[in-house]
């Protein structure tokens, strides 16, 4: 079994704290990249194809279908490993959407 640190599994969560999984219904791995506005402010674009991605994010879906970012991972294979570990911990179904 691989060992992950909290900063690898929960780097989008406050204080790298594991979320309350009861608030969510599923996990998904998505492809993302950062875009910049004219003023230099950055924002993330998701729902990309793998070959368009700069990084990958594991999201948790709440009961209303809204996504909450749990962690960002630089490579697709690493994202798959993290997704599997979070699915094991949370007991939530997981999908790869990119």
VENDA-V794704 format. One record per residue. N is the residue number from 0. RES is the residue in three letters. SS is DSSP state (a for helix, b for strand, c for the rest). PHI is phi in radians with two decimals (none if undefined). NEAR is the number of other C-alpha atoms within 10 Angstrom. Layout:
N&RES&SS&PHI&NEAR ; N&RES&SS&PHI&NEAR
//
This chain:
0&UNK&c&none&4 ; 1&UNK&c&-1.34&6 ; 2&UNK&c&-1.88&7 ; 3&UNK&c&-1.99&11 ; 4&UNK&c&-1.62&9 ; 5&UNK&a&-1.07&14 ; 6&UNK&a&-1.27&15 ; 7&UNK&a&-1.44&15 ; 8&UNK&a&-1.54&22 ; 9&UNK&c&-2.35&21 ; 10&UNK&c&-1.27&18 ; 11&UNK&c&-1.75&18 ; 12&UNK&c&-1.76&16 ; 13&UNK&a&-0.99&10 ; 14&UNK&a&1.00&10 ; 15&UNK&a&0.93&16 ; 16&UNK&c&-1.54&14 ; 17&UNK&c&-1.10&17 ; 18&UNK&c&-1.23&14 ; 19&UNK&c&-1.41&8 ; 20&UNK&a&-1.12&15 ; 21&UNK&a&-1.08&11 ; 22&UNK&a&-1.36&11 ; 23&UNK&b&-2.15&20 ; 24&UNK&b&-2.01&17 ; 25&UNK&b&-2.88&20 ; 26&UNK&b&-2.07&26 ; 27&UNK&b&-2.60&23 ; 28&UNK&b&-1.84&26 ; 29&UNK&b&-2.18&24 ; 30&UNK&b&-1.65&27 ; 31&UNK&b&-2.41&23 ; 32&UNK&b&-2.64&16 ; 33&UNK&b&-1.72&12 ; 34&UNK&b&-2.03&11 ; 35&UNK&b&-2.22&10 ; 36&UNK&c&-1.40&8 ; 37&UNK&c&-1.02&6 ; 38&UNK&c&-1.41&6 ; 39&UNK&c&1.63&8 ; 40&UNK&c&-1.20&8 ; 41&UNK&b&-1.69&11 ; 42&UNK&b&-2.59&11 ; 43&UNK&b&-1.73&9 ; 44&UNK&b&-1.91&12 ; 45&UNK&b&-1.97&17 ; 46&UNK&b&1.07&14 ; 47&UNK&b&-1.69&16 ; 48&UNK&c&-1.38&12 ; 49&UNK&a&-0.94&16 ; 50&UNK&a&-1.25&9 ; 51&UNK&a&-1.68&13 ; 52&UNK&c&-1.45&20 ; 53&UNK&c&-1.66&15 ; 54&UNK&b&-2.77&18 ; 55&UNK&b&-2.22&25 ; 56&UNK&b&-2.21&25 ; 57&UNK&b&-1.59&28 ; 58&UNK&b&-1.92&23 ; 59&UNK&b&-1.94&25 ; 60&UNK&b&-1.67&18 ; 61&UNK&b&-1.52&16 ; 62&UNK&c&-1.16&12 ; 63&UNK&c&-1.60&8 ; 64&UNK&c&1.56&11 ; 65&UNK&c&-1.37&10 ; 66&UNK&b&-1.71&16 ; 67&UNK&b&-2.12&16 ; 68&UNK&b&-1.19&18 ; 69&UNK&b&-1.78&24 ; 70&UNK&b&-2.79&23 ; 71&UNK&b&-1.88&24 ; 72&UNK&b&-2.34&22 ; 73&UNK&c&-1.24&14 ; 74&UNK&c&-2.14&15 ; 75&UNK&a&-1.05&21 ; 76&UNK&a&-1.06&11 ; 77&UNK&a&-1.06&13 ; 78&UNK&a&-1.08&24 ; 79&UNK&a&-1.11&19 ; 80&UNK&a&-1.14&14 ; 81&UNK&a&-1.15&23 ; 82&UNK&a&-1.00&25 ; 83&UNK&a&-1.09&17 ; 84&UNK&a&-1.15&17 ; 85&UNK&a&-1.19&22 ; 86&UNK&a&-1.13&17 ; 87&UNK&a&-1.11&12 ; 88&UNK&a&-1.16&11 ; 89&UNK&a&-1.51&19 ; 90&UNK&c&1.11&14 ; 91&UNK&c&-1.74&18 ; 92&UNK&b&-1.16&14 ; 93&UNK&b&-2.28&21 ; 94&UNK&b&-2.46&17 ; 95&UNK&b&-1.79&14 ; 96&UNK&c&-1.88&12 ; 97&UNK&c&-2.23&18
//
